[in-house]
């Protein structure tokens, strides 16, 4: 009995000395410039990069001034330190904790510390005392996404062997054609197979966005342009991403006016603080039933 009672005490002591795991953060990119485009890169844009400037002194050692954020890297690596010294981090590499911001910040630190030419292949579970993106990135700088048709940005000027070329070709073939709609922040046209959609990351909290769409749907104003049908919404990183199915033969430029008009309607509905009426509550219930949570 004496030995059995001592072992749990040692285990409890070991456990108490471990750093507490990072708490769950429902809206991990809040406070960063262009929060909605961080979410878009995380969830709905297949091939893109953006450059962020690091806060001077935020990372010890010989840290670069800038880091390239990419949607995805080869083999879903969290990070890569190129021979040239460029540091890339993949925002779609998955979660190691309940705070995506801490996970990406950890990938930045590990990629900077990696030997040039080496990837970061795994992340540890982030703890409560690890930095977040908000601690590392200069939030006075804008976050500007550059879209690509494929993943050629992976290799830059490097020469690929036969296997590397085949892997890149497969990745490029899987990339969903995607284009920005300029009429509203973080609105994207995409074509998946023979169907075409507009997906749009709204800037409000999830409940405000859902209520706004419910008001529009109950009023018969949730269509996008002449025939764009609101299919439902994704929930991701604390924001809502409504999805409209549109004419399969349409092109991105066809929706500039429709998205501009919809932005006015959504902004007005989001600012409406009146309780939802019966029809709007019914529309909200329908929207909630068709919502899907990503990651």
Backbone as a ProteinNet text record, in pm:
[ID]
protein_1_A
[PRIMARY]
XXXXXXXXXXXXXXXXXXXXXXXXXXXXXXXXXXXXXXXXXXXXXXXXXXXXXXXXXXXXXXXXXXXXXXXXXXXXXXXXXXXXXXXXXXXXXXXXXXXXXXXXXXXXXXXXXXXXXXXXXXXXXXXXXXXXXXXXXXXXXXXXXXXXXXXXXXXXXXXXXXXXXXXXXXXXXXXXXXXXXXXXXXXXXXXXXXXXXXXXXXXXXXXXXXXXXXXXXXXXXXXXXXXXXXXXXXXXXXXXXXXXXXXXXXXXXXXXXXXXXXXXXXXXXXXXXXXXXXXXXXXXXXXXXXXXXXX
[TERTIARY]
82.3	0	85.9	201.2	285.9	342.9	395.4	452	345.6	229.2	121.8	77.9	80.6	34.2	137	270.6	372.1	372.7	346	353.2	256.8	129.2	39.8	88.8	152.4	200.6	310.9	401.6	506.9	446.9	344.4	280.6	214.5	148	84	187.2	302.2	407.6	459.9	478.8	527.8	427.5	299.4	195.9	186.6	203.5	191.6	306.6	422.2	537.1	529.8	437.9	425	352.5	390.9	318.3	172.1	85.2	-57.7	-81	-167.1	-194.7	-261.3	-241.5	-302.2	-453.9	-522.7	-669.4	-728	-847.9	-917.1	-951.6	-927.5	-962.6	-1052.1	-1177	-1273.6	-1244.3	-1185.6	-1159.5	-1009.5	-924.6	-779.8	-713.4	-773.1	-709.7	-761.3	-846.3	-899.7	-785.4	-789.4	-683.7	-575.3	-572.7	-477.8	-538.8	-457.2	-512.9	-572	-686.7	-752.6	-783.8	-847.1	-880.7	-952.8	-1043.4	-1122	-1035.7	-929.3	-842	-752.7	-718.6	-651	-740.4	-868.6	-962	-978.7	-985.8	-998.9	-878.5	-758.3	-638.9	-639.6	-691	-695.5	-793.2	-904.8	-1012.5	-1056.7	-1057.4	-1125.4	-1038.1	-917.6	-828.8	-724.3	-712.7	-623.2	-475.1	-440.8	-299.7	-278.4	-210.8	-188.6	-76.3	-17.2	81.7	54	109.2	105.9	230.3	284.6	404.4	367.3	423.7	402.2	537	534.4	655.4	654.8	769	779.6	814.2	763.4	798.2	945	1019.3	1162.3	1183.6	1266.9	1297	1196.9	1089.4	988.8	1042	1134.8	1196.7	1346.4	1401.9	1543.6	1628.7	1753.4	1844.5	1838.9	1889.1	1900.5	1771.4	1666.6	1536.2	1526.4	1462.5	1441.7	1338.4	1333.8	1235.3	1096.4	1089.8	961.3	949.5	826.3	794.7	683.7	690.3	585.2	483.6	359	249.4	194.5	184.7	132.2	9.5	-79.6	-194.9	-148.7	-64.8	-18.2	121.3	201.8	336.1	343	449.1	459.4	445.2	373.8	351.9	284.7	214.9	146	242	369	464.1	412.5	431.5	397.1	489.5	613.8	706.3	821	894.7	1008.1	1106.4	1233.8	1341.7	1422.3	1402.7	1468.4	1618.5	1690.7	1835.2	1864.7	1776.6	1795.1	1778.6	1725.3	1698.1	1551.6	1471.6	1329.7	1260.7	1173.6	1098.1	951.5	895.6	755.6	683.9	557.1	474.1	342.2	298.9	173.8	58.8	-41.5	-152	-257.1	-253.1	-350.8	-294	-187	-119.5	-186.6	-293.4	-363.7	-340.2	-403.1	-395.5	-314.4	-233.1	-164.6	-224.8	-309.9	-372.5	-508.6	-569.1	-696.8	-685.7	-563.9	-543.6	-460.2	-526	-457.3	-350.4	-374.1	-276.3	-145.2	-152.5	-30.2	40	-38	21.7	100.2	43.9	114.4	234.6	221.4	336.1	448.8	413.2	514.2	582.8	504.8	563.5	661.3	627.7	719.2	850.5	842.4	964.3	1049	985.2	1059.3	1120.4	1048.8	1101.6	1221.3	1214.4	1328.1	1449.6	1428.3	1539.3	1592.9	1517.4	1558.9	1680.1	1755.9	1869.8	1820.3	1884	1840.9	1833.1	1723.5	1699.9	1618	1574.9	1503.8	1359.5	1268	1128.4	1103.3	993.8	937.2	829.9	845	752.8	642.3	664.7	563.1	564.5	453.8	443.7	412.4	467.5	428.4	297.2	231.8	109.8	148	89.4	122.9	76.1	157.2	121.5	74.6	23.3	-37.5	63.7	193.5	293.9	369.4	321.5	384.2	323.9	399.7	347.9	239.6	160.9	58.9	103.8	35.9	66.2	58.7	-36.7	-55.5	66	150.1	271.8	390	386.9	501.6	490.7	368.9	348.5	319.9	377.8	350.2	207.1	116.6	-24.8	-56.5	43.6	23.5	39.3	90.3	107.6	-15.8	-58.7	-174.6	-136.5	-236.3	-218.2	-275.1	-188.4	-230.7	-203.7	-309.8	-298.5	-265.4	-173.3	-147	-197.3	-290.4	-347.7	-265.6	-261.6	-192.3	-285.9	-257.2	-334.5	-292.6	-172	-121.3	-14.1	70.8	165.2	310.7	332.3	469.1	550	483.4	556.9	632.3	598.5	671.4	819.3	850.3	986.7	1070.5	1008.6	1082.4	1173.7	1305.6	1400.7	1467.4	1420.3	1485.3	1455.9	1549.2	1531.2	1470.9	1368.2	1302.1	1346.9	1355.8	1379.3	1245.7	1246.5	1125.2	1013.3	1045.4	943.6	886	974.6	928.7	836.1	870.7	785.4	649.1	648.8	522.2	435.6	498.3	423.6	363.5	441.6	391.8	277.6	289.1	183.2	52.9	63.2	-57.2	-122.1	-39.2	-92.7	-161.2	-98	-156	-288.4	-297.9	-422.3	-536.6	-502.5	-606	-649.7	-579.6	-611.1	-744.9	-831.6	-962.8	-945.4	-990.8	-983	-1055.8	-983.6	-1036.1	-992.2	-1081.6	-1049.6	-1116.1	-1052	-1105.6	-1213.8	-1318.9	-1420.1	-1391.5	-1358.8	-1305.5	-1411.3	-1538.5	-1644.5	-1658	-1600	-1608.4	-1484.6	-1437.8	-1322.8	-1353.8	-1258.6	-1263.3	-1381.5	-1423.8	-1525.6	-1453.9	-1480.3	-1407.2	-1502	-1478.1	-1543.5	-1460.8	-1526.4	-1450.7	-1533.3	-1464.9	-1531.4	-1482.7	-1577.7	-1546.5	-1617.8	-1541	-1601.7	-1681.8	-1808.3	-1895.1	-1984.8	-1958.8	-2042.2	-1958.9	-2024.1	-1954.9	-2018.5	-1934	-1980.3	-1916.3	-1981.7	-1921.2	-1917.3	-1796.6	-1778	-1718.9	-1770.1	-1742.4	-1726.9	-1612.2	-1589.3	-1641.1	-1744.5	-1804.1	-1726.3	-1719.2	-1631.5	-1692.4	-1818.8	-1887	-1874.7	-1908.3	-1911.7	-2019.7	-2009.5	-2095.6	-2244.5	-2284.7	-2427.5	-2480.2	-2401	-2442.7	-2458.3	-2362	-2370	-2489.6	-2513.8	-2627	-2759.3	-2771.2	-2893.5	-2913.9	-2804.9	-2816.6	-2864.7	-2806.5	-2849	-2993.2	-3030.4	-3167.9	-3267.5	-3233.9	-3323.2	-3339.4	-3227.9	-3234	-3310.1	-3286.2	-3351.9	-3502.9	-3543.9	-3687.5	-3753.2	-3676.6	-3730.8	-3717.9	-3665.7	-3647.2	-3534.2	-3434.2	-3325	-3189	-3186.5	-3058.7	-2996.9	-3064.4	-3008.8	-2894.2	-2799.1	-2685.5	-2702.8	-2734.4	-2761.7	-2893.8	-2901	-3027.3	-3059.1	-2956	-2987	-2900.2	-2814.8	-2726.8	-2803.4	-2800.9	-2881.2	-2794.1	-2838.3	-2765.7	-2782.9	-2674.3	-2681.6	-2671.9	-2590.2	-2564.4	-2437.4	-2379.2	-2261	-2162.6	-2034.8	-1930.2	-1906	-1866.5	-1815	-1667	-1585	-1441.5	-1375.1	-1293.2	-1213.4	-1299.8	-1421.4	-1510.5	-1588.3	-1572.7	-1643.2	-1730.7	-1822.3	-1916.4	-1879.6	-1892.2	-1860.2	-1981.9	-2072	-2185.5	-2139.4	-2215.3	-2183	-2305.1	-2287.3	-2392.8	-2353.8	-2446.3	-2422.5	-2473.2	-2388.8	-2421	-2414.2	-2448.6	-2445.8	-2310.4	-2313.7	-2190	-2097.9	-2152.6	-2070.1	-2022.2	-2055.5	-2021.6	-1873	-1827.5	-1689.3	-1685.8	-1570.9	-1563.8	-1616.8	-1582.5	-1623.4	-1774.4	-1846.4	-1992	-2058.2	-1984.3	-2045.8	-2002.4	-1928.3	-1884.9	-2005.7	-2099.6	-2217.4	-2304.7	-2324.1	-2410.1	-2351.7	-2220.9	-2157.4	-2159.7	-2138.2	-2145.5	-2284.5	-2389.2	-2525.6	-2552.6	-2504.3	-2523.4	-2449	-2331.9	-2257.5	-2338.8	-2403	-2487.7	-2600.3	-2664.3	-2776.1	-2727.3	-2614.4	-2563	-2521.6	-2452.6	-2409.6	-2530.5	-2634.1	-2754.5	-2823.1	-2832	-2897.6	-2815.1	-2681.7	-2596.1	-2608.3	-2637.1	-2649.9	-2788.1	-2881.9	-3018.2	-3019.4	-3048.9	-3044	-3181.4	-3283.9	-3417.2	-3417.2	-3496.3	-3509.6	-3564.2	-3522.8	-3574.1	-3722.8	-3799.7	-3941.5	-3955.6	-4078	-4101.3	-4043.4	-4066.5	-4015.6	-3863	-3803.5	-3656.9	-3598.7	-3667.6	-3621.2	-3627	-3731.9	-3741.1	-3629.8	-3598.5	-3490	-3356.4	-3338.4	-3214	-3199.4	-3308.9	-3303.4	-3262.2	-3316.3	-3278.2	-3131.4	-3080.2	-2938.4	-2850.4	-2888.5	-2808.3	-2804.8	-2914.9	-2917.7	-2824.6	-2795.9	-2710.3	-2568.1	-2533.9	-2398.3	-2304.7	-2183	-2079.3	-1960.1	-1906.8	-1789.7	-1664	-1572.7	-1445.9	-1339.9	-1268.4	-1161.6	-1210.3
-120	0	125.3	119.2	237	274.8	175.6	204.4	252.5	188.9	227.8	371.4	417.3	552.8	658	619.7	718.5	747.1	648.8	667.6	774	775.6	881.7	1020.4	1033.3	1164.3	1212.7	1121	1159.9	1199.6	1123.3	1155.9	1293	1321.8	1451.8	1563.5	1540.2	1641.2	1665.1	1553.6	1568	1646.8	1614	1680.4	1828.5	1863.8	2003.8	2086.6	2023.2	2098.5	2120.7	2053.7	2071.3	2202.3	2268.9	2391	2358.4	2448.6	2428.7	2438.7	2353.2	2361.6	2493.4	2535.7	2660.8	2649.2	2751.6	2746	2755.1	2702.6	2713	2859.1	2903.2	3038.7	3025.6	3066.9	3049	3138.3	3255.1	3351.7	3385	3292.8	3304.9	3419.7	3466.9	3573.1	3712.4	3721.4	3850.5	3941.7	4066.2	4160.8	4171.9	4079.1	4087.9	4169.8	4240.5	4313.5	4215.6	4253.6	4169	4029.6	4026.6	3898.2	3804.7	3857.9	3770.9	3702.9	3767.9	3703.6	3597.2	3613.1	3503.3	3378.7	3400.2	3287.3	3230.2	3318.5	3270.9	3185.3	3230.6	3150.6	3017.9	3020.8	2899.7	2795.7	2842.6	2749.8	2742	2850.9	2844.2	2882	2932.7	2968.4	2858.6	2795	2680.5	2715.8	2816	2845.6	2996	3039.5	3182.3	3202.5	3322.4	3362.4	3505.9	3540.7	3678.2	3698.7	3817.5	3848.4	3924.9	3883	3954	4001.3	4116.5	4171.8	4137.3	4089.7	4053.1	4174.9	4175.5	4279.8	4263.7	4370.8	4363.7	4317	4213.2	4159.7	4058.7	4032.7	3937.2	3795.4	3766.1	3633.9	3652.8	3582.4	3597.8	3534.6	3577.5	3521.2	3598	3532.1	3595.8	3574.6	3646.7	3630.3	3723.7	3678.1	3767	3873.8	3977	4081	4041.9	3949.2	3909.6	3758.2	3711.2	3569	3559.2	3456.2	3433	3333.7	3376.4	3287.2	3225.5	3093.7	3022.4	2943	2918.5	2834.9	2695.4	2633.9	2498.5	2481.9	2396.6	2365.9	2217.6	2174.1	2032.1	1941.8	1831.4	1732	1792.1	1905.6	1975.1	2012.1	2041.8	2087.6	2213.7	2227	2353.4	2468.9	2437.7	2545.2	2496.9	2592.4	2561.8	2678.2	2645	2744.2	2715.8	2798.3	2775.1	2801.5	2743	2766.8	2915.2	2986.8	3130	3211.8	3149.6	3219.6	3256.8	3247.3	3278.1	3177	3226.5	3142.1	3141.9	3020	3004.2	2923.3	2956.3	2884.4	2849.7	2723.6	2677.8	2693.7	2772.8	2804	2693	2600.9	2492.1	2358.9	2363.2	2238.9	2164.8	2221.2	2150.7	2216.7	2162.9	2219.7	2130.1	2192.9	2119.5	2151.1	2253.4	2292.1	2354.1	2413.6	2478.7	2622.9	2668.5	2808	2809	2826.5	2826.7	2934.6	3047.2	3155.9	3112.1	3042.9	2993.2	2888.3	2802.6	2697.9	2758.7	2858.9	2921.1	2999.5	3064.5	3134.6	3036.1	2917.7	2816.5	2772.1	2755.9	2716.9	2823.3	2950.8	3058.4	3046.2	3028.3	3019.7	2898.4	2783.5	2663.6	2674.7	2735.7	2750.7	2845	2951.2	3043.1	2972.4	2888.4	2818	2700.9	2653.1	2536.1	2567.8	2465.4	2479.8	2518	2615.9	2649.7	2526.2	2515.3	2398.2	2290.8	2316.6	2214.4	2254.3	2155.3	2183.3	2163.1	2217.5	2182.4	2078.6	1959.9	1851.6	1829.2	1871.2	1851.8	1970.2	1986	2086.8	2017.8	2072.6	2027.2	2094.7	2039.7	2103	2235.4	2344.8	2476.9	2489.9	2555.6	2576.9	2719.4	2744.4	2873.7	2987	2955.6	3061.5	3077.9	3015.7	3035.4	3157.9	3223.2	3344.8	3313.8	3416.1	3408.9	3494.4	3479.1	3564.1	3710.9	3745.2	3884.5	3939.2	3849.3	3891.5	3906.1	3835.7	3829.9	3923.2	3949.6	4019.8	4168.2	4250	4393.8	4416	4445.1	4458.6	4593.6	4677.5	4802.8	4783.2	4667.1	4636.2	4562.3	4592.4	4523.6	4380.9	4299.1	4158.2	4139.7	4134.1	4131.9	3994.5	3929.5	3795.5	3804.1	3717.8	3696.8	3558	3550.9	3423.5	3363.9	3230.6	3158.4	3054.1	3018.3	2911.9	2774.5	2763.2	2636.1	2660.1	2558.6	2560.5	2574.9	2638.5	2658.8	2744.1	2821.3	2901.7	2814.2	2685.9	2595	2589.2	2589	2556.3	2678	2794.7	2916.3	2887	2905.1	2883.1	2746	2658.7	2528.7	2436.4	2346.8	2244.3	2120.4	2064.9	1947.3	1821.8	1711.9	1582.7	1530.8	1412	1358	1339.8	1288.2	1267.7	1401	1499.4	1630.8	1695.5	1681.1	1737.4	1668.8	1537	1463.9	1506.4	1524.6	1566.8	1705.4	1795.8	1930.9	1929.7	1846.7	1837	1787.8	1689.3	1638.1	1747.4	1822.6	1930	2035.9	2071.9	2174.6	2128.4	2001	1948.8	1951.2	1945.6	1941.9	2081.1	2184.6	2320.5	2366.9	2414.9	2463.9	2603.4	2626.7	2762.3	2862	2964.2	3060.2	3200.2	3296.9	3436	3527.8	3639.2	3738.4	3821.5	3852.6	3949.1	4078.3	4182.8	4304.2	4387.3	4361.1	4445.9	4435.8	4331.2	4316.1	4242.2	4273.6	4200.3	4051.6	3968.6	3823.8	3753.1	3803.8	3735	3668.6	3538.8	3462.3	3379.6	3385.5	3299.7	3172.9	3057.7	2934.2	2837.7	2750.8	2648.6	2511.8	2429.2	2294.7	2195.3	2126.2	2036.5	2115.7	2081.7	2150.7	2254.2	2283.5	2378.5	2498.9	2613.4	2738.5	2804.1	2863.8	2917.9	3053.5	3130	3246.6	3218.1	3225.7	3202.6	3330.4	3370.1	3504.8	3498.1	3538.9	3541.4	3673.7	3666.8	3788.4	3834.7	3966	4018.2	4022.1	3984.2	3994.4	3862.5	3865.9	3739.6	3649.3	3520.7	3422.1	3452.4	3487.3	3507	3630.5	3737.6	3857.9	3827.7	3754.2	3719.3	3630.4	3531.7	3440.7	3517	3606.6	3686.4	3773.4	3832.8	3918.7	3839.1	3721.6	3638.7	3590.1	3561.6	3517.7	3628.5	3751.4	3863.3	3874.2	3862.4	3874.2	3757.4	3637.8	3519.8	3527.5	3569.6	3580.5	3686.3	3788.5	3896.2	3865.2	3747.5	3711.8	3787.4	3831.9	3912.3	3845.8	3713.6	3645.1	3595.1	3615.4	3572.2	3665.5	3613.6	3691.8	3716.6	3840.2	3869.6	3808.2	3767.4	3716.3	3574.8	3490	3350.3	3284	3360.6	3300.6	3257.4	3128.4	3071.9	3046.9	3097.9	3075.7	2930.8	2853.3	2711.8	2688.1	2767.1	2747.7	2818.8	2780.1	2850.2	2751.6	2788.3	2725.7	2814	2753	2825.9	2793.4	2896	2872.6	2988.2	2956.2	3055.9	3169.4	3136.3	3232.9	3319.2	3296.9	3375.9	3285.3	3348.1	3275	3294.6	3185.6	3188.8	3141.2	3232.2	3189.9	3146.6	3053.2	2998.2	3010.4	3075.8	3085.4	3000.7	2920.5	2854	2946.4	2966.3	3060.1	2987.7	3058.7	3002.8	2937	2811.4	2735.2	2796.2	2869.3	2927.2	3068.1	3118.8	3256.6	3271.8	3397.1	3431.9	3528.7	3545.3	3630.7	3772	3832	3970.7	3987	3877.8	3885.1	3921.2	3911.6	3927	4052.6	4140.1	4261.9	4344.5	4368.9	4448.6	4375.7	4245.3	4168.5	4162.2	4142.7	4138	4275.6	4381.1	4516.1	4542.6	4503.8	4522.9	4436.9	4312.4	4224.2	4276.8	4335.5	4390.2	4498.6	4583.4	4687.2	4623.4	4521.7	4456.3	4386.5	4317.1	4245.9	4344.4	4451.8	4550.3	4611.8	4642.9	4701.5	4600.6	4476.1	4373.4	4343.6	4346.5	4319.7	4430.9	4553.2	4665.9	4671.4	4590.8	4589.7	4511.7	4579.6	4516.4	4470.8	4483.1	4436.6	4284.2	4230.7	4084.9	4028.7	3908.4	3844.3	3815	3835.1	3797.6	3649.1	3599.6	3455.9	3404.5	3477.8	3433.5	3432.7	3532.9	3540.6	3431.2	3399.8	3290.5	3158.6	3138.7	3017.5	3011.3	3125.3	3129.2	3100.6	3152.1	3126.8	2978.8	2916.8	2773.2	2693.7	2732.9	2664.7	2683.5	2804.2	2829.9	2749.7	2745.4	2670.3	2522.7	2470	2328.8	2299.1	2401.9	2382.4	2433.4	2468.9	2516.1	2398.7	2414.3	2313.2	2380.3	2318.4	2372	2312.9	2399.1	2355.8	2357.3	2247.6	2231.7	2268.4
0	0	0	78.6	86.5	-48.2	-125.1	-256.5	-352.1	-348.2	-440.1	-415	-289.7	-260.5	-299	-300.5	-337.3	-486.3	-571.9	-716.8	-767.8	-728.1	-774.1	-735	-613.1	-572.3	-666.3	-707.5	-801	-934.3	-981.2	-1107.8	-1101.7	-986.3	-973.4	-974	-912.5	-912.1	-1052.4	-1129.8	-1267.5	-1350.3	-1334.6	-1413.2	-1379.6	-1250.6	-1211.8	-1265.1	-1296.5	-1347.1	-1497.7	-1566.1	-1709.7	-1740.4	-1850.1	-1887.2	-1917.2	-1876.8	-1905.2	-2055.3	-2110.8	-2254.9	-2290.5	-2415.6	-2460.8	-2454.8	-2408.1	-2403	-2543.5	-2557.8	-2685.7	-2713.7	-2836.5	-2879.5	-3001.5	-2987.6	-3096	-3215.8	-3189.7	-3297.2	-3296.7	-3342.2	-3322.2	-3396.9	-3507.1	-3585.4	-3549.9	-3448.6	-3408.1	-3364	-3408.5	-3374.4	-3479	-3574	-3684.6	-3798.1	-3875.3	-3990	-4090.7	-4150.4	-4250.1	-4193.9	-4077.8	-4013.5	-4109.4	-4189.4	-4277.2	-4382.9	-4428.3	-4526.7	-4462.6	-4334.6	-4264.3	-4264.5	-4236	-4234.8	-4375.8	-4476.3	-4614.3	-4654.2	-4618.9	-4650.8	-4575.5	-4457	-4375	-4431.6	-4493.3	-4523.3	-4669.1	-4744.7	-4874.7	-4993.6	-4971	-5081.8	-5096.2	-5212.2	-5223.5	-5234.1	-5313.2	-5340.5	-5332.9	-5227.6	-5208.9	-5108.6	-5113.4	-5013.9	-4969.8	-4856.6	-4806.7	-4720.8	-4723.4	-4645.9	-4520.2	-4406.6	-4280.6	-4227.3	-4163.8	-4101.6	-3953.2	-3904.2	-3763.8	-3678.9	-3556.2	-3460.4	-3423.5	-3431.1	-3400.3	-3256.8	-3241.9	-3110.5	-3058.5	-3133.2	-3085.4	-3084	-3175.5	-3181.6	-3162.7	-3066.8	-3036.7	-3146	-3152.8	-3252.1	-3382.5	-3486.1	-3617.2	-3695.8	-3658.4	-3723.6	-3843.3	-3951	-4065.8	-4032.5	-4112.6	-4088.9	-4133.6	-4230.4	-4287.7	-4296.1	-4296.8	-4314.5	-4418	-4502.2	-4601.6	-4546.3	-4539.4	-4500.9	-4629.2	-4634.4	-4751	-4709.4	-4805	-4773.5	-4732.9	-4815.1	-4787.2	-4845.5	-4780.7	-4826	-4862.8	-4931.2	-4967.5	-4844.8	-4863.7	-4758.6	-4635.2	-4653.7	-4543.6	-4431.2	-4467.7	-4366.3	-4299	-4167.9	-4102.1	-4141.1	-4176.9	-4210.7	-4296.5	-4353.4	-4439.5	-4433.8	-4413.3	-4418.8	-4545.4	-4646.2	-4774.6	-4765.9	-4860.9	-4870	-4883.6	-4949.8	-4971.2	-4843.5	-4738.6	-4614.4	-4596.6	-4704.2	-4693.4	-4602.3	-4516.1	-4423.7	-4465.1	-4484.7	-4522	-4414.9	-4393.2	-4296.6	-4364	-4349.2	-4408.7	-4311.3	-4349.5	-4259.5	-4255.3	-4352.9	-4358.1	-4308.7	-4231	-4193.1	-4079.1	-4023.8	-3916.4	-3781.8	-3678.4	-3543.9	-3451.6	-3367.6	-3262.1	-3126	-3120.7	-2994.4	-3024.8	-2923.8	-2942.7	-2986.4	-3014.4	-3055.4	-3183.2	-3295.7	-3424.7	-3430.6	-3365.6	-3366.4	-3302.4	-3190.2	-3125.8	-3212.4	-3277.3	-3360.3	-3476.1	-3541.6	-3654	-3603.6	-3487.7	-3429.1	-3398.1	-3347	-3319.6	-3448.6	-3555.6	-3684.1	-3733.7	-3712.8	-3751.9	-3675.4	-3544.9	-3463.7	-3503	-3524.4	-3560.5	-3699.2	-3793.7	-3928.9	-3929.9	-3851	-3842.1	-3783.5	-3683.1	-3617.8	-3699.3	-3796.7	-3875.1	-3961.4	-3991.5	-4081.4	-4220.6	-4286.9	-4423	-4512.1	-4585.3	-4668.3	-4600.1	-4473.9	-4396.7	-4371	-4370.5	-4335.3	-4186.7	-4139.6	-4009.5	-4037.4	-3981.7	-4016.2	-3914.2	-3789.8	-3685.6	-3589.8	-3518.9	-3413.8	-3282.2	-3173.7	-3041.3	-3002.3	-2901.3	-2851.4	-2786.2	-2831.9	-2779.5	-2634.3	-2553.7	-2413.6	-2391.7	-2273.5	-2243.6	-2246.1	-2228	-2224.1	-2356	-2463.3	-2594	-2662.2	-2751.6	-2816.1	-2918	-2949.3	-3052.8	-3170.2	-3283.3	-3398	-3360.8	-3276.8	-3236.8	-3162.8	-3106.1	-3037	-3132	-3244.4	-3334.3	-3453.7	-3498.9	-3626	-3602	-3687.9	-3684.9	-3736.2	-3645.5	-3683	-3747.4	-3761.6	-3835	-3985.4	-4025.1	-4166.9	-4218.2	-4339.6	-4396.8	-4436.8	-4452	-4488.6	-4628.2	-4727.8	-4867.3	-4928.8	-4975.9	-5033.4	-5182	-5224.4	-5366.9	-5404.5	-5499.4	-5542.1	-5656.3	-5662.4	-5769.3	-5829.1	-5954.1	-6018.6	-5967.8	-5914.6	-5864.5	-5760.5	-5740.5	-5629.4	-5675	-5789	-5835.2	-5738.1	-5653.2	-5554.9	-5454.3	-5446.2	-5358	-5391	-5519.1	-5561	-5593.8	-5614.3	-5650.2	-5768.3	-5750.1	-5860	-5854.4	-5765.1	-5748.6	-5867.1	-5894.1	-5995.9	-5930.9	-5992.2	-5937.2	-6009.5	-5932.7	-5997.3	-6050	-6108.2	-6170.5	-6068.9	-5949.5	-5846.9	-5800	-5784.6	-5741.6	-5842.9	-5970.9	-6075.4	-6077.9	-6059.2	-6059.2	-5941.1	-5824.3	-5706.1	-5726.5	-5786.5	-5810.8	-5912.1	-6014.4	-6114.3	-6051.4	-5962.3	-5895.8	-5810.6	-5740.2	-5657.1	-5742.4	-5852.9	-5940	-5999.6	-6032.2	-6089	-5987.8	-5859.7	-5755.7	-5711.3	-5755.2	-5710.1	-5767.7	-5681.8	-5724.6	-5784.5	-5908	-5964	-5873.9	-5830.7	-5733.8	-5773.3	-5757	-5789.2	-5688.5	-5662.1	-5569.2	-5637	-5563.3	-5606.9	-5532.2	-5604.9	-5543.8	-5471	-5494.1	-5439.1	-5287.7	-5226.9	-5081.8	-5032.5	-4913.2	-4859.4	-4844.6	-4885.2	-4860.8	-4925.3	-5040.7	-5121.6	-5238.9	-5259.4	-5360.7	-5446.1	-5576.1	-5674.3	-5687.6	-5701.6	-5724.4	-5808	-5877	-5958.7	-5911.9	-5869.8	-5820.9	-5911.5	-5993.5	-6090.9	-6191.4	-6205	-6299.2	-6231.2	-6104.1	-6030.4	-5987.3	-5974.3	-5945.1	-5823	-5738.5	-5611.3	-5583.8	-5498.6	-5434.4	-5284.9	-5228.1	-5085.1	-5024.7	-4910.3	-4860.4	-4708.6	-4657.3	-4513.2	-4458.5	-4375.1	-4319.5	-4195.9	-4171.1	-4065.7	-3926.6	-3912.8	-3783.9	-3707	-3578.2	-3505	-3564.4	-3536	-3601.8	-3583.2	-3461.9	-3437.5	-3511	-3512.8	-3585.8	-3734.2	-3791	-3933.4	-3961.7	-3875.2	-3895.6	-3888.1	-3790	-3779.6	-3903	-3952.3	-4070.2	-4190.4	-4212.4	-4325.4	-4306	-4181.6	-4154.2	-4188.7	-4153.8	-4187.8	-4339.8	-4410.9	-4556.9	-4618.1	-4566.3	-4623	-4601.2	-4481.5	-4452.5	-4540.5	-4578.1	-4662.8	-4811.6	-4845.1	-4985.2	-5052.7	-4973	-5026	-5010.8	-4994.5	-4974.6	-5104.3	-5217.3	-5345.4	-5385	-5458.3	-5505.2	-5654.4	-5689.9	-5829.8	-5872.5	-5998.7	-6052.4	-6005.6	-5992.8	-5963.8	-5859.9	-5791.8	-5691.9	-5569.1	-5538.6	-5428.5	-5306.8	-5191.2	-5066.9	-5023.7	-5029.9	-4994.7	-4844.8	-4778.4	-4636.8	-4599.3	-4485.8	-4436	-4374	-4380.6	-4301.1	-4178.6	-4069.4	-3953.5	-3940.5	-3929.8	-3915.6	-3843.2	-3744.1	-3672.1	-3618.7	-3577.6	-3516.3	-3612.9	-3742.7	-3842.9	-3928.5	-4001.1	-4085	-4231.9	-4309.7	-4452.6	-4530.6	-4571	-4652.6	-4791.7	-4849.4	-4981.3	-5071.1	-5185.6	-5286.5	-5407	-5456.8	-5585.1	-5695.5	-5796.6	-5903.8	-6037.8	-6142.6	-6277.5	-6303.9	-6344.7	-6363.1	-6466.3	-6562.6	-6668.8	-6636.2	-6517.8	-6482.9	-6454.1	-6456.9	-6427.8	-6309.7	-6244.8	-6125.7	-6147	-6260.7	-6285.3	-6293.2	-6317.3	-6327.2	-6193.8	-6081.6	-5949.8	-5875.8	-5941.3	-5872.5	-5826	-5915.7	-5878.7	-5777.6	-5796.9	-5706.9	-5566.1	-5556	-5424.2	-5358.1	-5435.9	-5379.7	-5321.8	-5393.9	-5344.6	-5221.6	-5223.5	-5108.8	-4986.5	-5005.6	-4891.8	-4822.3	-4898.6	-4838.4	-4757.5	-4814.3	-4744.4	-4617.1	-4625.2	-4507.3	-4399.2	-4436.7	-4337.3	-4266.3	-4340.4	-4279.8	-4188.1	-4232.8	-4150.6	-4025.8	-4036.9	-3920.6	-3816.6	-3861.4	-3768.9	-3702.8	-3750.3	-3696.8	-3565.4	-3455.6	-3323.5	-3274	-3355.2	-3313.8	-3299.1	-3207.5	-3198.1	-3329.6	-3363.9	-3484.4	-3467.5	-3575.2	-3568.8	-3601.4	-3604.2	-3621.8	-3753.1	-3861.4	-3991.9	-3992.4	-3928.8	-3924.8	-3835.8	-3725.9	-3640.6	-3715.8	-3795.9	-3876.7	-3979.8	-4042	-4140	-4072.5	-3950.8	-3878.4	-3845.4	-3802.4	-3772.3	-3895.4	-4011.1	-4133.9	-4166.8	-4146.1	-4170.8	-4075.9	-3949.7	-3851.7	-3885.7	-3936.7	-3974.5	-4091.8	-4172.7	-4289.6	-4267.8	-4143.5	-4115.3	-4091	-4136.1	-4117.2	-4050.4	-3943.9	-3877.7	-3939.7	-3982.5	-4040.3	-3931.4	-3918.3	-3820.1	-3681.4
[MASK]
+++++++++++++++++++++++++++++++++++++++++++++++++++++++++++++++++++++++++++++++++++++++++++++++++++++++++++++++++++++++++++++++++++++++++++++++++++++++++++++++++++++++++++++++++++++++++++++++++++++++++++++++++++++++++++++++++++++++++++++++++++++++++++++++++++++++++++++++++++++++++++++++++++++++

